[in-house]
Amino acid sequence: MRWIIPIFILLLIEVYAFQAFRTLFKFKWSLTIYILVSLTLIAFIIYSFNTPNPNGSFTGLRSFAIGLMLSMAALKISIVFILFGEDLFRFFSALFQKLFTTNSFEIPSRRKFISTLAIGIGSIPFLGLLYGMYKGKYNYKVLTYELEFEDLPASFDGYQITQISDLHCGSFDNNEMVNYGIDLINQQQSDAILFTGDLVNNTAAEMDNWKSSFAKLKAKDGVFSILGNHDYGDYYNWESDREKLNNFNSIKQIQHEMGWKLLLDEAHEINRANEKIAIVGVENWGKGGFKQKGDLDKATANLNENDFKVLMSHDPSHWDAKVKNHPKKFQLTLSGHTHGMQFGIEIPGWFKFSPVQFRYPQWAGIYKEAGQFLNVNRGFGYLAYPGRLGIWPEITVIKLKRKVAV
């Protein structure tokens, strides 16, 4: 019974979409061609999900199939909304005619203009999602912020951090463009680079082709990292618990080999002129079924309330739930995880929207509350849908500034 409603909805979408194509393209074999195209796409999706995938996730051929499916779905759903609106108009026109004019109930035929409009409007997200697969996923953007703090030590006035997040290395398919992004990170010449989790989709083997590239990341005070929910291997069918543990240890070891300092519920102090700031990193802590391992108390055991802290915590839901009301105060928290859903609309400084905001109140950019800042990075990589549209891959540059008392 649970399949009846989804199947009915899918059939309704297909019937409406075909109505638009049949009205616009009036030729004998229109239904046959439409059905063949739809069945070919379905067959490709089934084939891709039944082809062995060593990474065990929505990557490679599966990811491409998902992209095509979403693109076609966007086209057809757009058509459904417009034609359904036309059907309501046709029905009430016939009803009005029945009640007040000719006393006959004749539903007007579909208008070619409306079908043309429906296909035209539906083509916008369709072509947009295809563009996102072709170009958008490597359309790296450097976003810069200058944040003021009253309690920033004077020696760190102007200290610059570059944040990256959510690499998902098993999804990458273009060595040249990924290395372009890595060079762009290094070009910022920040004092420290902070990576906020999800190095891989599932397996340490995903790093085989990318370890040497990301080992090129360099900063004066080092590259610091934490784990994201995907780094624990929870979304893969392991042969045994031992195999899963070995994979997890390999992911941690790889970061060490790249020269990154992985922070597991711990803090690293950076000192200048007898003053310090602390880079704090916790394991993943998320709401809604995600792993909750991060321990703020353990991570700050050797710190006090007055120390200036930059916290790395992968999931931004941690901020509302635990971080912003913690007694030791975290002046700046850096998160990722949401990817901005890899799809949305942004007009810098004016407007931003993504469906992910209905799940995460803090989903992209800078947020401030009670004198504390949170930045949610939109992610460097991508997952499942092999592209980005409107929400581009991000390199965040944050300059810390000491607020001058007035």
Secondary structure, DSSP 8 states (H G I E B T S, - for coil): -TTHHHHHHHHHHHHHHHHHHHHHS--TTHHHHHHHHHHHHHHHHHHHHTS--TT-SS-HHHHHHHHHHHHHHHHHHHHHHHHHHHHHHHHHHHHHHHHHSSS--------HHHHHHHHHHHHHHHHHHHHHHHTGGG--EEEEEEEEETTS-GGGTT-EEEEE----GGG---HHHHHHHHHHHHHT--SEEEE-S---SS-GGGGTTTHHHHTT---TT-EEE---GGGGTTTS--S-HHHHHHHHHHHHHHHHHTTEEE-SSEEEEEEETTEEEEEEE---B-SSS--B---HHHHTTT--TTSEEEEE-S-THHIIIIITT-TT--SEEEE--SGGGGB-EEETTTEEE-GGGGT-SS-SEEEEETTEEEEE---SS--SS---BSS--EEEEEEEEE----
